[in-house]
Amino acid sequence: MTPSSTKDLMEIGESKYAVVVAVAKRARVLSERKRNDENYRLSSMVSNALDDIMKGRIKID
């Protein structure tokens, strides 16, 4: 997966702060589900959360 550009992220949220908070909240939800998995990696949860937001599966309030 290629990282999203800042320009693309700014089109989704009102500010960088809003995007970062949304990604962090989504990553926490994903990590709670996978915590007992032996292949658990927080960095992959952050990538998945960012991907969810970029694809519009999660909306930023």
ABEGO torsion letter per residue (X at the ends): XBBBBAAAAAAABABAAAAAAAAAAAAAAAAAAAAABAABBAAAAAAAAAAAAAAGABBBX
